[in-house]
């Protein structure tokens, strides 16, 4: 595998964003169709609503306040359930009772990057599933610690760090940086730090973009911004 075939893919996302869960699955499918490209996927933080208190909010009331129409919310959920089924996701919106603040989840995801190859990816997958398929509160420290343990992290270390302010500022600064880059919605896929693909694009679209960036890198050409 040459250096030209190696790419970094930074996925800017929030663990309570259903489109980010879809985007994760579509990225997996895209990469599976590109066996000659060695992609390092890195998860970057974003908060859809950083104003949610640490204890979270009652989700149904919170979502209704955003949609202002129960019928619209029901339709949005139904659409996501249909799209999720295609990607192997079993969305269960009725099981979700808490709209959490996700800052602590992003802190754990950040620590996972230093915990070994594949650990961060495994943790991100687990948190999406816990929230959207099992209705778990991913703002709850106990849920985060157990998810970290199952992903291969040292649960005792995660528990001790969560009790502190470790990396709060770093995560917040990353989110601010994403906003300054013009990222106002997620998911956003940053390919080799040069080319951005916005939204939960179809797997084929993501694969084409990745293939293009890899080809331009191999040819030594500047990638389009």
C-alpha positions in Angstrom: 0.0 0.0 0.0 1.6 3.3 -1.1 1.4 6.6 0.7 -0.8 7.8 -2.1 -3.4 5.2 -1.3 -3.5 6.3 2.3 -6.1 8.9 3.3 -7.4 10.4 6.5 -11.2 10.9 6.8 -12.2 13.2 9.6 -15.9 12.7 10.4 -17.4 15.7 12.1 -20.5 14.5 13.8 -22.7 14.3 16.9 -23.7 11.1 18.5 -27.4 12.2 18.8 -27.6 13.1 15.1 -29.5 10.3 13.2 -28.1 11.5 9.9 -24.6 11.0 11.3 -25.5 7.4 12.2 -26.6 6.9 8.5 -23.5 8.6 7.4 -21.3 6.3 9.4 -23.0 3.2 7.8 -22.7 4.7 4.3 -19.0 5.5 4.9 -18.4 2.0 6.0 -20.0 0.7 2.8 -18.1 3.2 0.7 -14.8 2.1 2.1 -15.7 -1.6 1.7 -16.0 -0.9 -2.0 -12.5 0.6 -2.1 -10.2 -2.2 -0.9 -7.1 -0.5 -2.5 -7.5 2.6 -0.4 -6.3 2.6 3.2 -8.4 5.2 5.0 -7.9 6.3 8.6 -11.2 7.4 10.0 -11.0 10.0 12.8 -14.1 11.2 14.7 -14.4 14.9 15.4 -16.9 16.6 17.7 -19.9 18.7 17.0 -22.9 19.5 19.2 -26.3 20.0 17.6 -27.4 21.8 20.8 -24.7 22.7 23.4 -27.3 24.5 25.5 -28.9 21.2 26.7 -28.1 20.9 30.5 -25.8 18.2 31.8 -28.8 16.2 33.0 -30.4 16.3 29.6 -34.0 17.1 28.7 -37.1 15.0 28.2 -36.8 14.1 24.6 -40.3 14.1 23.3 -41.1 17.6 24.6 -37.7 18.8 23.4 -38.2 17.5 19.9 -41.7 18.9 19.7 -40.4 22.3 20.7 -38.0 22.1 17.7 -40.6 20.8 15.1 -43.6 22.6 16.4 -45.8 19.9 14.9 -46.2 16.3 16.1 -47.2 15.1 12.7 -44.0 16.6 11.2 -41.9 14.9 13.9 -43.6 11.6 13.3 -43.0 11.8 9.6 -39.4 12.7 10.1 -38.9 9.7 12.3 -40.7 7.4 9.8 -38.5 8.6 7.0 -35.4 7.9 9.1 -36.6 4.4 10.1 -37.0 3.6 6.4 -33.6 4.9 5.4 -32.0 3.2 8.4 -33.5 -0.2 7.5 -31.7 0.1 4.1 -28.4 0.6 6.0 -29.0 -2.1 8.7 -30.0 0.4 11.4 -33.0 -0.3 13.6 -34.0 3.2 14.7 -36.2 3.0 17.8 -37.1 6.7 18.5 -39.9 5.6 20.9 -37.2 4.1 23.2 -35.4 7.4 23.6 -36.5 9.3 26.6 -33.6 11.7 27.2 -32.1 14.3 24.9 -28.6 14.5 26.3 -25.8 17.0 26.3 -23.1 15.2 24.3 -20.0 17.0 25.5 -18.9 14.1 27.7 -19.5 11.6 25.0 -17.2 13.6 22.7 -14.6 13.7 25.5 -14.6 9.9 25.7 -14.5 9.6 21.9 -11.4 11.9 21.9 -9.7 9.7 24.5 -10.5 6.6 22.5 -8.2 7.9 19.7 -5.2 7.2 21.9 -6.5 3.8 23.1 -5.4 1.7 20.1 -6.2 1.1 16.5 -9.9 0.8 15.8 -11.0 1.7 19.3 -12.4 5.1 18.5 -14.3 3.8 15.5 -15.8 1.0 17.6 -16.8 3.4 20.3 -18.5 5.8 17.9 -20.5 2.9 16.4 -21.5 1.7 19.9 -22.7 5.2 21.0 -24.8 5.6 17.9 -26.4 2.2 18.5 -26.9 2.7 22.2 -28.8 5.9 21.6 -30.8 5.3 18.5 -31.4 1.5 18.7 -31.5 1.0 22.4 -32.7 4.3 23.8 -29.8 4.7 26.2 -28.8 8.1 27.6 -25.3 8.7 26.1 -24.9 11.7 28.5 -25.0 9.3 31.5 -21.5 8.5 32.8 -22.3 4.9 33.6 -23.4 4.4 30.0 -20.3 6.0 28.6 -17.9 4.1 30.9 -19.5 0.7 29.9 -19.4 1.6 26.2 -15.7 2.6 26.6 -14.9 -0.7 28.4 -16.6 -2.7 25.6 -14.7 -0.8 23.0 -11.4 -1.8 24.6 -10.7 1.3 26.7 -9.6 1.2 30.4 -12.9 1.8 32.1 -11.3 2.9 35.4 -9.3 5.6 33.6 -12.4 6.8 31.7 -14.3 7.0 35.0 -11.7 9.0 36.7 -11.3 11.4 33.7 -15.0 12.0 33.4 -15.2 13.1 37.0 -12.8 16.0 36.0 -12.8 18.8 33.4 -10.2 17.0 31.4 -10.4 17.9 27.6 -13.6 19.9 28.0 -11.9 23.0 26.6 -10.2 21.0 23.8 -13.4 19.5 22.6 -15.2 22.8 22.8 -12.4 24.4 20.8 -12.6 21.8 18.1 -16.3 22.5 17.8 -15.6 26.2 17.5 -13.0 25.5 14.8 -15.5 23.4 12.8 -17.9 26.3 12.9 -15.2 28.7 11.7 -14.5 26.3 8.8 -18.1 26.8 7.8 -19.4 23.5 9.1 -22.9 24.3 10.3 -24.5 20.8 9.9 -23.3 17.2 10.3 -22.2 14.8 9.2 -19.3 16.4 7.4 -16.5 14.2 5.9 -13.2 15.9 5.5 -11.0 14.0 3.1 -7.3 14.3 3.6 -8.0 17.7 5.3 -8.7 19.3 1.9 -12.0 18.3 0.5 -15.4 18.4 2.4 -18.4 16.2 1.7 -21.4 17.6 3.5 -24.3 15.5 4.7 -25.2 11.8 4.8 -24.4 11.2 1.2 -25.1 7.8 -0.5 -22.3 5.3 -0.3 -21.6 5.6 -4.0 -21.2 9.4 -3.7 -18.8 9.0 -0.8 -16.9 6.3 -2.6 -16.5 8.6 -5.7 -15.3 11.5 -3.6 -12.8 9.3 -1.8 -11.6 7.8 -5.1 -11.2 11.2 -6.6 -9.1 12.5 -3.7 -6.9 9.4 -3.7 -6.4 9.7 -7.5 -5.4 13.4 -7.2 -3.1 12.6 -4.3 -1.4 9.8 -6.4 -1.0 12.2 -9.3 0.4 14.9 -7.1 -2.4 17.3 -8.0 -3.9 19.8 -5.7 -7.3 18.7 -4.3 -10.3 20.9 -4.9 -11.5 22.8 -1.9 
